[in-house]
Amino acid sequence: MNLDVAEYLKSAEEYIAQEKWQEAKINFQRAIEIDPHRWDIYFNLGVIFLKQQQYEAAVNKFEQAIRIKPDYDWSYNNLGEAFLKLGRPKDAVQSFIQAVTINQNNPQFYYNLGEALVQKNAVDQALVCFRQALELDPKDHQLQFQLGKSLKNQGLTKEAVECFCRAIKLNPNYTFAYISLRYTKLEPKQREHLINFYQQILIDHPQQPDALANLADLLAAQGNIVEAIAFSRQAIQTKTIKENPQFAKFDWQIKKKAPDFIIIGAGKSGTTSLYRYLGDHQQILLPNKKELRFFDRDFDYGYEWYLAQFPGISDRADLLTGEASPSYFFLPHVAQRIKDLASETKLIVVLRNPVERTISDYYHNQKAENKNLNLEQLIDSEITWLEQKSEQELSYGGGLLSQSLYYYKLKRWLNIFPRNQFLILKSEDLFTNPSLVMREVLDYLSLPNMQKDDYSKHNTGFYPQVEFNLKSKLKSYFKSHNQKLADYLNMNFDW
């Protein structure tokens, strides 16, 4: 039966509402076969490709929409977003400028233009755009948060903290602002200010789990461990019941002796995605935050503080809990401390192609630390430095290349723990076939498999293409080290 365009579009909209993207795309394509001059069909296809992280396809569809209807602002905006994801900030800037030119009253367009300018290192111009966005809509908590993120990335911590606090005042349940504050380096005066700020938030919202958890962290940093533990326990109980109301009736005594699993690394290899996927399992209850970093940074807080970060209800045999701190992989003392205090905890390692991991880590650090260091010079300098190190020293290194020398780190860990206490995964497998890898992970944790359709990547970074010669240099450097890893583990990594 032949349907007309309107019927195909109606079906596509119904599938979009159900997030059935493939079915929606099929109906849009059939509508195009009937009427190839409908700009809105190309636009909607572009939106779907953007959601599916198929950025080249999204660019193609938005450009087709623009050719047919060149005055629609959102086509340029979405095209700019796709360019940013592809690491093409110059093209993104031009697209966002077009969107702003057509519509000068949309704050999101100014914000997106600012983000693209940041990636072009045009920081001053970017801040003008961010402030323009907030002038248009000062009560938008998301814009306050986004401005704060940008200020933080540029080293303007004081202003960033103020933006995050304003975002929370506008929306006390806005988790992203709390998370950004949690991972912001603070001066002592800022800590005092935030302690008072969270206490004020808790007066009106006494069960706000993020405010409780952040307050606990600040109190611990001040040495008020007993008070910090009390707030941590309140935070994790509130968080868990909020996410799982059925657990409110259970016994919440803190009896946990150790987490059931720890994702120990490696950084920029997919640990955040794996952690989030595990959190979607109905029998896994996650702690107050992903990276507890107890065994390297906060060990002096004491083991009781560490256990207070996990939900006590997870002592039920059918409920598990665990954390993910990639710094554990390469820092000294961590493995032995875990052996001494949590000897039965299962350990998970995700390893990524060292070339890609190193490049990703470089751009992540550039953004986080607001630096503009030359990648090739850093690589040459660190290779020279690493060549002078012993195997033991390589097992502890946390530098740009050193973190990618997996063989030495794992060998040290396997001198302390038995091989069967580790699950070692390839990052590439996790993202090309996540359902299969998650089945393996859950089997390792003795949990039933889960039905999950959406395996979106988390904490991803987008960066420009790196020159072929530089990648070749990295590949050549890592070759012998990768071979040692493959031989040691009897695994094929294809790197």
Long-range contacts (C-beta under 8 A, 24 or more apart in sequence): 3-30, 4-34, 5-31, 5-34, 5-35, 5-38, 8-34, 9-41, 12-44, 16-44, 16-48, 19-454, 21-48, 21-51, 21-52, 24-48, 37-68, 38-68, 39-64, 39-65, 39-66, 39-68, 39-69, 39-72, 39-75, 40-65, 42-68, 43-72, 43-74, 43-75, 43-78, 46-75, 46-78, 46-79, 46-82, 47-78, 49-82, 50-78, 50-81, 50-82, 50-85, 53-85, 53-456, 53-457, 55-82, 55-85, 55-86, 56-86, 58-82, 59-83, 59-86, 71-102, 72-102, 73-98, 73-99, 73-102, 73-103, 73-106, 73-109, 74-99, 76-102, 77-106, 77-108, 77-109, 77-112, 80-112, 80-113, 80-116, 81-112, 83-116, 84-112, 84-115, 84-116, 84-119, 84-462, 85-462, 86-462, 87-462, 87-463, 87-464, 87-465, 89-116, 89-117, 89-119, 89-120, 89-464, 90-120, 92-116, 92-119, 93-117, 93-120, 105-136, 106-136, 107-132, 107-133, 107-134, 107-136, 107-137, 107-140, 107-143, 108-133, 108-143, 110-136, 111-143, 111-146, 111-147, 114-150, 115-146, 115-150, 118-150, 118-153, 118-154, 121-372, 123-154, 126-150, 127-151, 127-154, 139-170, 140-170, 141-166, 141-167, 141-168, 141-170, 141-171, 141-174, 141-177, 142-167, 142-174, 144-170, 144-177, 145-174, 145-176, 145-177, 145-180, 148-177, 148-180, 149-180, 152-180, 152-184, 153-367, 153-368, 153-370, 154-370, 155-369, 155-370, 157-184, 157-185, 157-186, 157-190, 158-190, 160-184, 161-186, 161-190, 161-193, 161-194, 165-194, 165-197, 168-197, 168-201, 168-211, 172-201, 172-204, 172-205, 172-208, 172-211, 173-205, 173-208, 173-210, 175-210, 178-210, 178-211, 178-213, 178-214, 179-210, 179-289, 181-214, 182-213, 182-214, 182-217, 182-289, 191-218, 191-221, 191-222, 194-218, 195-219, 207-238, 207-242, 208-238, 209-235, 209-236, 209-238, 209-239, 209-242, 209-288, 210-235, 212-238, 213-239, 213-288, 213-289, 216-288, 220-298, 220-301, 220-305, 225-301, 225-302, 225-305, 228-301, 228-305, 229-304, 229-305, 229-308, 232-288, 232-305, 232-308, 232-309, 233-308, 233-312, 235-288, 236-287, 236-288, 236-308, 236-309, 236-310, 236-311, 236-312, 237-311, 237-312, 239-288, 239-311, 240-285, 240-311, 240-313, 244-285, 247-313, 250-313, 250-316, 251-312, 251-313, 252-311, 252-312, 252-313, 253-312, 254-307, 254-308, 254-312, 255-312, 255-315, 256-307, 256-310, 256-312, 256-314, 256-315, 256-321, 257-307, 257-342, 258-307, 258-341, 258-342, 258-343, 258-344, 258-345, 259-287, 259-310, 259-321, 259-322, 259-323, 259-342, 259-345, 260-314, 260-320, 260-321, 260-322, 260-345, 260-346, 260-445, 261-320, 261-322, 261-345, 261-346, 261-347, 261-348, 261-445, 262-322, 262-323, 262-324, 262-325, 262-328, 262-338, 262-342, 262-345, 262-346, 262-347, 262-348, 263-322, 263-323, 263-324, 263-325, 263-326, 263-348, 263-349, 263-350, 264-325, 264-326, 264-328, 264-329, 264-334, 264-347, 264-348, 264-349, 264-413, 265-326, 265-327, 265-328, 265-329, 265-330, 265-349, 265-350, 265-403, 265-409, 266-326, 266-329, 266-330, 266-349, 266-350, 266-351, 266-352, 266-357, 266-403, 266-404, 266-406, 266-409, 267-326, 267-327, 267-329, 267-357, 267-361, 267-403, 268-326, 268-352, 268-357, 268-360, 268-361, 268-364, 268-461, 269-326, 269-350, 269-351, 269-352, 269-357, 269-427, 270-350, 270-352, 270-427, 270-430, 270-431, 270-457, 271-324, 271-326, 271-350, 272-324, 272-458, 272-459, 273-430, 273-431, 273-455, 273-456, 273-457, 273-458, 273-459, 274-324, 274-348, 274-350, 274-425, 274-430, 274-441, 275-324, 276-458, 277-434, 277-438, 277-441, 277-452, 277-455, 278-322, 278-441, 280-450, 280-452, 281-442, 281-447, 281-450, 282-450, 283-318, 283-319, 283-320, 283-447, 283-448, 284-319, 284-320, 284-321, 284-322, 284-447, 285-310, 285-311, 285-313, 285-314, 285-319, 285-320, 285-321, 286-321, 286-322, 286-323, 287-311, 287-321, 287-322, 287-323, 290-323, 290-324, 290-325, 291-323, 291-324, 291-325, 291-326, 291-327, 292-323, 292-325, 293-325, 293-327, 293-328, 294-325, 295-325, 295-328, 295-333, 295-334, 295-337, 295-338, 296-325, 296-327, 296-328, 296-331, 296-333, 296-334, 297-327, 299-333, 299-337, 303-341, 320-445, 320-447, 322-346, 327-398, 329-403, 329-409, 329-413, 330-395, 330-396, 330-397, 330-398, 330-402, 330-403, 330-409, 331-396, 331-398, 332-396, 335-412, 335-413, 335-416, 335-417, 336-416, 339-416, 339-417, 346-421, 346-423, 346-444, 346-445, 347-413, 347-417, 347-421, 347-422, 347-423, 348-422, 348-423, 348-425, 348-441, 348-444, 349-410, 349-422, 349-423, 349-424, 349-425, 350-425, 350-426, 350-427, 350-430, 351-406, 351-424, 351-425, 351-426, 351-427, 351-485, 351-493, 352-426, 352-427, 352-428, 353-427, 353-428, 353-493, 353-495, 354-401, 354-404, 354-405, 354-406, 354-474, 354-478, 354-481, 354-482, 354-495, 355-404, 355-471, 355-474, 355-475, 355-478, 355-495, 357-403, 357-404, 357-427, 358-400, 358-401, 358-403, 358-404, 358-474, 359-463, 359-466, 359-471, 359-474, 360-461, 360-463, 361-400, 361-403, 362-400, 363-461, 363-463, 364-461, 365-400, 367-461, 375-466, 375-470, 376-470, 379-470, 379-473, 379-474, 379-477, 383-477, 401-474, 401-477, 404-478, 405-478, 405-481, 406-481, 406-485, 407-481, 407-482, 407-484, 407-485, 407-488, 408-481, 410-485, 410-488, 410-489, 411-488, 424-489, 424-491, 426-493, 428-494, 431-455, 431-457
